[in-house]
Amino acid sequence: MTEFSGQAISWELKEGVVEVALHREPCNELGEQALTEFEVLVRALPELEPHSHALVLYSRLNCGFSAGADLRETYYRTQPMENAAAVESVRQSLERTHRVMNTFDVCPLTTIAAVHGVTFGGGLELALTCDLIIADRTARFSFPELRLGLIPGFGGIPRLKRDLGNAVVRDLVLTGRSFNVNKAHEMGLVAQVVAEGQALAVARSTARQLAKFDRATSSAAKKFIKPIPYDDLRQEIELFCHLFAQPAVTRSLKKFIESRDAQPYLP
Amino acid sequence: MGTEQRTVEEILDLAATQFKVPRESLSPDDDFFKKLKIDSLQALSLLTRLEQHFNIELPDYELQGVSDFRTLAERIQARM
């Protein structure tokens, strides 16, 4: 399968680059549909890899790269369940998401996230699986989960810790603040800052440059440079599930999801 | 014109341009959510532009409860 057109994501193989577009309204919330389609991509990757050298992830929506996990879907799916069943449902979803994220993380292709606008929570965690993040000047990043009584659950903390260090994790996770592309570049999260609307074009041009390198060498270098933090990732799932079981989280999610204000509830 | 007034005027200019509304329709005490017809994510995109324009960092939690241009200008001034 060299191309796919889904409801949440689509991809095609173009000149040795697997271009993966996110396009689920309103802002690429990562829920069951996106996860199922990402799993299709994961199954297709072994067939795509021999013909490719890079993978580029981008969003076709104006709002940004992704607003993160689909909390509305999670809330409505788990709200009618008993607490233990709700936690189990969340755990299964996290396990599947981690398998997808880990596959991107160790993918032998060089992976690039081309981001703009909102890159929050799970959206930032998805971008963090990539080797390079190229962001335009509208990009804004955040891990707001603590504000709802949770932590990032898609591997964000272990990957941020691996890539940037614990002090950065503490700042971003414990304050939940959002920050712009200049700050993201300064801290080393973003590899290249580009003009508004140019992230995909620059990612494509970067991918063309990568095509000049020997594939096996690039893959070997990546494997050496980017070890996957399995232990921390496992602990993250456990902590997320423990927190999700707390009644305060259900109350926060309910308040957040049912808010109709222009400024939705966030403590 | 005082510094604070200048900051408000620059914010109004930027907001008018970004959200394509007539500049003369905006006043310092307007509720920017209502006047610009924006939601919280669009407000964050305005914040990004303001941070870049004024070369400051303004955590979004400092804007909780802020909905008028004048108070927004005060918050920005405090970071300059």
Interface residues (C-beta under 8 A of the other chain):
Chain A: C27 C63 G64 A67 G117 V118 R137 T138 A139 R140 S142 T175 G176 R177 S178 F179 N180 V181 N182 K183 A262 Q263 P264 L266
Chain B: F33 K34 I38 D39 S40 L41 A43 L44 S45 L47 T48 E51 Q52 E57 P59 D60 Y61 Q64 G65 S67
